[in-house]
Amino acid sequence: MFSTKTIELKSAAEIACLRRGAEILSQALAAVMAAVQPGTTTLELDRIAAAEFSRRKAKPAFLGYHGFPASLCVSLNDEIIHGIPSADRCIQAGDLVSLDLGCLFEGFYTDVAVTVGAGLVSPEAARLMTATREALVAGIAAMRPDGRLGDVSEAVQEHAEASGFSVVREFVGHGIGRALHEDPPVPNFGKAGTGPRLAPGLVLAIEPMVNVGGWEARTLEDGWTCVTKDGSLSAHFEHTVALTAQGPEVLTWHGRK
């Protein structure tokens, strides 16, 4: 399933560039998160993201990527990823709002995602967000020098499933750096002790996508928006993480876990 031949380890100088881009990305995401409330359109959120990048002289990584028409992915409720912002899409009270954002700065890409509630959400939605965020933390903790990529995947899957949820299998995390998507792919399911060996300089975008119901997904007619096949709620959390000799360094923390 994995190839180690095309995995590129980053130098300290390259990670420093990624760190600067991650700070910009984190600030942009924080501004978007602050604007999530009932009555806001998803297009308004996209405009905020674009403005945040522009004033920091960075570029949105997603705009134009394989034809994607926006700077920000906004996915609501049963939408897993790749929701297209629209002036006709108004956030409602109780919605789950997944925000996925990427940054290109000084020739390097960083990627981050978070799911937030618009006002008070259901107990089930709250549990889903907590479990998905904790699954990400578990995956990051499993990213250790001389470990295996499967250690990360199993940690994510184990926590999500122990919480009573399922992990999406059709979409995965990825390496990141000079390209938005690099090797290796990082599934949210797998077996510890398998896959490529982890080494300092590896940079990954680890991104659990977790559903209340089954893991199966389908893509809508717009060719982008991916939803749960059974219509159940979904949550998505992501960080860009660099592996150092001391362990994982989360580049996109911006004060949140």
Secondary structure by P-SEA (a helix, b strand, c coil): ccccccbbbbcaaaaaaaaaaaaaaaaaaaaaaaaccccccaaaaaaaaaaaaaaacccccccccccccccbbbbccccccbbbbccccccccccbbbbbbbbbcccbbbbbbbbbbcccccaaaaaaaaaaaaaaaaaaaaccccccaaaaaaaaaaaaaaacccccccbbbbbbccccccccccccccccccccccccccccbbbbbbbcccccccccccccccccccbbbbbbbbbbbbbcccccccccccccc
